Every structure is written in C-alpha cells, then in structure tokens.
Amino acid sequence: MSKQSKTEQPSAKEALRLNWRAAKIWWELMPKVLIYKAWGAFFEASAPYLSLWFSAQLLGEVAGARRMDRMILLAVLAALSGAVFMGAAAVFRRLYNAEDMMDSTSFWFLLARKMQSMDFARLDDPKTKELYDRIVQVDNFASWGLRRTLGDIENGLPIVFRILGGVILSVTLFTQRVPEGSALAWLNSPLMGLGFGAALLAAALLAPLFFSKAEAYFARYSDMGTASNRFFSFFGYIAFKERSRALDIRTYAQDGFFGPQYLSNNTFDESSQIARWCRGPIGLDIAAGTAVTRSITGIAYVYVCLKAWAGAFGVGQIAQYVGAITSLAGGVSELLRSLAILRTNTVYLRTVFEFLDLTNDMYQGSLTTEKRSDREYDVEFRHVSFRYPGSGNWALKDVNLKFKVGERLAVVGPNGSGKTTMIKLLCRMYDPTEGEILLNGINIRKYDYDQYLAIFSVVFQDFQLLSQPLGENVAGAMEYDRKRARNALETAGLAGRLESLPQGLDTYLYRDFDTSGVEVSGGEAQKIAIARALYKDAPFIVLDEPTAALDPIAEAEVYAGFDTLIEDRTAIYISHRLSSCKFCDRIAVFENGSIVQSGTHDGLLAEAGGTYERLWEAQAQYYT
C-alpha cells in the first residue's frame, strides 16, 4: 500500500466497509459487551423521555381539569417507570462494565494470535514489525484504530435511541393544527413544518462540521504524538523497568540523561503545536459548534411556543415538544459528529486490516511425517541457495550437506557465514530460494508443516524462558510428565540446583508473578533450555552455542556427558569455540554462505591454509 493511500481522506463507502468489518470483529470477540450496551442504552435513553412525557401530562392536567386521581396516577406511573427503566439501565451498565474491562485484552490477543499464526518468514519481515508498531503507536496516542471503532459503537447506541425517542415524542407537533381563523393559522402550512425541520437539520449538520474540523487537528498531529509517546514509553518507563538495563543506568548515571531526552521530545507541553492549535483554531471551532448546537434549542422554543400560543396544544405539551426536539436535534448532531470521527478513524483501520490481511505464503504440505521408533531420519541439503527477502546478497550459496542418522555434526565459521541461516532453512522457518531440502528422500515442503517441526528440538542462542514454574518451562505446557521433566533437568546438569529449589518443579522462575520466584544465572538458564529440548525428545536436536553462558567447568561437564545428553539423536552443534568440536563426528566449515571444508577435527587441521586451521590458530593462541 502506498504512503499516499495510507493517509488520504477515505470515501464514505470505504469508511462504511472498514468500520462494518471492525464492528463484526468486535461482535465475534465480545458479543456480550455490545448486547449489554444496547439494552443499557435503550433503557437509559428511554427514561428521560418517559419522564418528559409524564411531566407534560401532569402539567396539562394542572393547567386543565385538575383531577386529583389522575394527577396521583400520573405521578405514581412516572416514578415507577423511571425507577424500573433506570434500574434496568444500571443492571445492564454493571454487566457491561464487567465485560468491557476485557476490551484491551481482547484487542492485544487478536494481534498476538495473528502474529502467532504467521509464517516465520512473514513475522521476520521488517515491514510486518513496522505495521505492528504503527498500530500500537496510534492506539497509545489516542486509541485510534480498532479500539476506537468499539468506542464509537458504544457511544453511538445511546445516540440512536435518543434520536428514535425524540422522533416518537415530537412527531405530533407537526400534526396538531392551529385553530382556523387564528392570526397564526399559517403555521399549519406544510411549508412551515418543512422550514422548521430544515432549520433544525441545518443546525444539526453545521455543528458536527465544526467539531469534526477540531477533531481533524488531532488526527493531523498523530505522527508527532505517537513519536512523543515512543520517547515517553522508553525514557519514562521501559528503560527503568527492564532489569537488563539497571547496571548500566546506575554505573553511568543515565537517569539524568533520560529526563532531558523526554522533555526535548515532548510534543504536548504548552509551547507545542497542538497546544497552540487548542488556543486558536481548535478552540474557535469547538466554540462555534457549541453555539450552533445551543441555537437548536432557541429555534425549537420559538416554533413550539408560537403553536401553543395560537392554541394548537396546551401548556403541558410545550415542555414535551421542546425537550424532545432539543434532544432529537442534539442526537442528530452527535450522530453526525460520530460519523465524521468514524471516517477519520478509517485511515487507521487501513493499517490494522493491512496487518490482519497479511497472508501466509509458505506451502504447508500434507504428507504425514513418520513417527519412527528407530529415529531413522535422513536430511539432505541439495544445491541449496537462499537470499533473504529484499536482499540482493546470497546468505547461502549452493550448499550440499547430508546428515547421517545418529551423527554429531558441528557447524563452524565466521560471523555472517550462513550457519544460523542454514538452521532456519532446516527447521523450515524459510524455504530455499534455490535447491531443495529432503527428509528421507522427499522434499520437506511436501510434509505437514507442524508434523515436520515436531522432529526437531532447537536451543537457539537467544532462547527465552518464561516467568512461570520451572517444570512448565521445560515441558512448554501446564500439564506435563513430572518424572520426564525431572530427568531432562538432571541430564542437562541441573540435578543439584533442582534439589535446592524451595518448590522443586513448581518453583517460579524470576519474580514477575511470584515474589518467591528464583533468579537463575545465564548458565542455569541455558541448561534449562537444553532440558526443554531434551523433554521434547525429537530425533534431531540443534544446539546453537549451547555452552556460551557456562563456566569452563560446567562446559567440560556438558561435553563429557554429551553422548548421554544426545543419546541416539542426530545432533547439529553450532559453535564459535572450536575446541568444543572435537567430540563431533564431522565438522562443516561455512564461509561466505558456502561450505568450504568438511571433515573431522584432526583432518581439517591437517589442511594447511584452510579456514578451519585459521580459525583454530586464532583461538588456540589464548590457550597455549
């Protein structure tokens, strides 16, 4: 979508289409909220009109026959109906408030579910992050976007009932006639009714134009506003909240740096553009809109009082008609203003739906992956080349590699040589640009995607643990095999630490949700990640720098027990520490996206001038 199309004023048709789609989303997410709001709005909007009607009848009776029994009946009915309708409105308002507290959660869950369902390639695309960030920023700025539509629906329902009630109570104003022969009999002319209605409609149309013009200034300011929110979120909140930043902030006294950074980028202070607009055109437009709205009451009083003076109806109905028409015109004005805001919000809904409409282009496949007890799986890279989307450089070029069953393969090479890219392709986070990857002789694209992923356990270098109980972190589920989780932790080298934890597998990691949670070291976290991979018990295990956070003794323990750790799995081990590759059956050396050497540790060292020897000598000097 072009930059121009994201900001240009939407047509009425587009505004209706996108807001209707947004309304359907909210109906699917939170139907009770809309139902409770509709009923609450009905009772709340009806109560004043009931009171108005009964008041008119009482005034008419007082000015007329003054029948005591009828006046008492009207007073009692007015009180009862008011109590019933306001009571019902309060009940539905309470039900609505209980459900409405979830609107923000539902919104973020909607975005999270979309992110979770995306192909990794789509999720990894910077354009996806840009779309997501824009949605979050405008929501933080003024709740523009999807949540604004929910608010507009909730605000619009009372307006609709207000208009309907005003129409019902004021329609007889135009049917009751001034007695013939009266000097004001010309008020009976249909043209007078049309003229009066036109004047009210003109005022009702004019007022929201002023209000919408004022609202548009805030929309124009959204880019600067969201930028300021980003500065505030980071310098006023995130930087102090994240534990990983605490040491640097204190060591370098960065707290004194954050305040000036935020203040210098604050777009909401009294000297900002939006403040100047509020003192100028925004204030004038709101004042003009308010003045026009108030003029509606004056027009209603003139027309109603003239008809009453001429004898068309009694004094009691003056209050009814003036109140009904004023409320009707105000409702129309508010409705039109709300529609204008809906149209403005359409600009932001474009971004929301552009994000929600992102497609998954990766072919999912349908073949069932064999669940083999003998773990007889062979994987082969056959002339595989890969370029990241939007890049002209090859991340991998003509890679040919085959994993033997039960083999320990080490993958080494300089930074940027293609090691991690190879793992992403192996786990089908991306599909090759050229060539193919085969599982047991069949292109992996033909396998059911989820079943294919199930044969891999991966410990990524930047793995993440959750602030949840230890056992749930290992199993990746709330319900799990406790004995199996304990065995995985013991195999990964955490037997002693597990015994020392106050609640064993039920001990929370970190203190985000439980003050008794434990803070684990980087090495312990890495062992937990390895245990998580072991618990999955997949035939292929991929370890990306699995000992990077371990001390030398713990690293030696992992290597010594590597065969026990891996058992009969096929292991792919990515490392920058070449001394740790000695225990592997084969080493593949990557450079500039290609495999330049392959063999055992001793064999590769024997290749004088080779990449592996060069890398080995660069590290060995620190140990000799």
Buried (B, 14 or more C-beta within 10 A) or exposed (E): EEEEEEEEEBEEEBBBBBBEBBBEBBEEBBEEBBBBBBBBBBBBBBBBBBBBBBBBBBBBBEEEEEEEEBBEEBBEEBEEBBEEBBEBBEBBBEBBEEBBEBBEEBBEEBBEEBBEEBBBBBBBBEEBEEBBEBBBBBBBBBBBBBBBBBBBBBBBBBBBBBBBBBBBBBEBBBEBBBEEEBEBEEBBEEEBBEEBBEBBBBBBEBBBBBBBBBBBBBBBBBBBBBBBBBBBBBBBEEBBEEEEEEEEBEEEEBEEEBEEBBEEBEBBEEEBEBBEBBEEEBEEBBEBBEEBBEBBBEBBBEBBEBBBEBEBBBEBBBBBBBBBBBBBBBBBBBBBBBBBBBBBBBBBBBBBBBBBEBEBEBEEBEBEBEEEEEBEBEBBBBEBBBBBEEEEEBBBBBBEBEBEBBBBBBBBBBEEBBBBBBBBBBBBBBBBBEBBBBBBEEBBBBBBBEBBBBBBBBBBBEBEBEEBBBBBBBBEEEEBEEEBBBBBBBBBBBEEBBEEBEBBBEBBBBEEEBEEBBEBEEBBBBBBBBBBBBBBEBBBBBBBBBBBBBEEEBBEBBBEEBEEBBEEBBBBBBBBEBEBBEEBEBBBBBBBBBBBBBBBBEEBBEEEEBBBBEBBEEEEEEEE
